[in-house]
Amino acid sequence: MISPISDITTSTLHVALDGLDRRQAAVASNLANLETPGYLAREVDFESSLRAALLDGRPDATSISVDRSLAPTRLNGNNVNIDVEMVTSMETQLRQQLAVEGLNAKYRLLRTAISGR
């Protein structure tokens, strides 16, 4: 449910930040286990669920899935690809910054509306 001082945009940005935080944690775990035999990289998806939830007007109904990567493994059974993880990390950081800027803009508008300045 959307709170009285929130709207669908603010709720969507909060959900997106939750998903991006989970993705960043998965990337950190993948990088930490780069050489761990048998470790399968984790992948986080929330965008498809968020899209569907937005069509229903309920971004809070978004689910965040964390699955094991099906990418091929090396001889030690590990499938973490450092290049993919570094790109994913940078992309996630940029998306996080964008979402935070969006929230800051919404809150500035709200402050302006409340103060009348």
C-alpha positions as CSV (number, residue, x, y, z in Angstrom):
1,M,0.0,0.0,0.0
2,I,1.2,3.5,-0.8
3,S,1.5,5.8,2.2
4,P,-0.3,9.2,2.2
5,I,2.9,11.2,1.6
6,S,4.1,8.8,-1.0
7,D,3.1,8.0,-4.5
8,I,3.7,5.3,-7.0
9,T,6.9,6.8,-8.2
10,T,8.4,7.0,-4.7
11,S,7.3,3.5,-3.9
12,T,8.8,2.3,-7.2
13,L,12.1,3.9,-6.5
14,H,12.2,2.4,-3.0
15,V,11.5,-1.1,-4.4
16,A,14.2,-0.6,-7.1
17,L,16.7,0.4,-4.4
18,D,15.9,-2.8,-2.5
19,G,16.5,-4.9,-5.6
20,L,19.7,-3.0,-6.4
21,D,20.9,-3.5,-2.9
22,R,20.3,-7.2,-3.1
23,R,22.1,-7.3,-6.5
24,Q,25.1,-5.5,-5.0
25,A,25.3,-7.9,-2.2
26,A,25.2,-10.9,-4.6
27,V,28.0,-9.3,-6.6
28,A,30.1,-8.9,-3.5
29,S,29.5,-12.5,-2.5
30,N,30.4,-13.6,-6.0
31,L,33.6,-11.7,-6.0
32,A,34.5,-12.9,-2.5
33,N,34.1,-16.5,-3.8
34,L,35.9,-16.0,-7.0
35,E,38.2,-19.0,-6.3
36,T,36.0,-21.1,-4.1
37,P,35.6,-24.5,-5.7
38,G,32.1,-25.4,-6.6
39,Y,30.7,-22.0,-6.0
40,L,28.0,-20.9,-8.4
41,A,27.5,-17.2,-8.9
42,R,24.3,-15.6,-7.7
43,E,22.1,-13.5,-10.0
44,V,19.4,-11.1,-8.8
45,D,16.3,-10.3,-10.8
46,F,13.6,-7.9,-9.8
47,E,13.0,-5.8,-12.9
48,S,10.6,-8.2,-14.6
49,S,8.5,-8.5,-11.4
50,L,8.6,-4.7,-10.9
51,R,7.4,-4.2,-14.5
52,A,4.4,-6.6,-13.8
53,A,3.7,-5.0,-10.5
54,L,3.7,-1.5,-12.0
55,L,1.1,-2.6,-14.6
56,D,-1.1,-3.5,-11.6
57,G,-0.3,-0.2,-9.9
58,R,1.3,-2.0,-7.0
59,P,5.1,-1.7,-7.0
60,D,5.1,-3.0,-3.4
61,A,4.0,-6.4,-4.9
62,T,7.5,-6.8,-6.5
63,S,9.4,-9.9,-5.7
64,I,13.2,-10.1,-5.7
65,S,14.6,-13.4,-6.9
66,V,18.1,-14.7,-6.2
67,D,19.1,-17.6,-8.4
68,R,22.3,-19.5,-9.1
69,S,23.9,-18.7,-12.4
70,L,23.7,-21.3,-15.2
71,A,26.9,-20.0,-16.8
72,P,29.5,-22.7,-17.6
73,T,31.9,-23.6,-14.8
74,R,35.6,-23.8,-14.8
75,L,37.5,-27.0,-13.9
76,N,37.0,-26.3,-10.2
77,G,33.2,-26.1,-10.6
78,N,33.1,-22.3,-10.0
79,N,31.4,-20.1,-12.6
80,V,32.1,-16.6,-11.3
81,N,33.3,-14.3,-14.1
82,I,35.2,-11.4,-12.7
83,D,34.6,-9.3,-15.9
84,V,30.8,-9.8,-15.7
85,E,30.8,-9.1,-11.9
86,M,32.7,-5.8,-12.3
87,V,30.4,-4.6,-15.0
88,T,27.3,-5.6,-13.0
89,S,28.7,-3.8,-10.0
90,M,29.3,-0.6,-11.8
91,E,26.0,-0.7,-13.5
92,T,24.2,-1.4,-10.2
93,Q,26.0,1.5,-8.6
94,L,25.0,3.9,-11.4
95,R,21.4,2.7,-11.1
96,Q,21.5,3.2,-7.3
97,Q,22.7,6.7,-7.8
98,L,19.9,7.4,-10.3
99,A,17.2,6.1,-8.0
100,V,18.6,8.1,-5.0
101,E,18.6,11.2,-7.1
102,G,15.0,10.5,-8.1
103,L,14.0,10.1,-4.5
104,N,15.8,13.3,-3.5
105,A,14.0,15.2,-6.3
106,K,10.6,13.9,-5.1
107,Y,11.4,14.9,-1.5
108,R,12.6,18.3,-2.5
109,L,9.2,18.8,-4.3
110,L,7.4,17.7,-1.2
111,R,9.4,20.0,1.0
112,T,8.7,22.9,-1.3
113,A,5.0,22.1,-1.3
114,I,4.9,22.0,2.5
115,S,7.0,25.1,3.1
116,G,5.4,27.1,0.2
117,R,8.9,28.2,-0.9
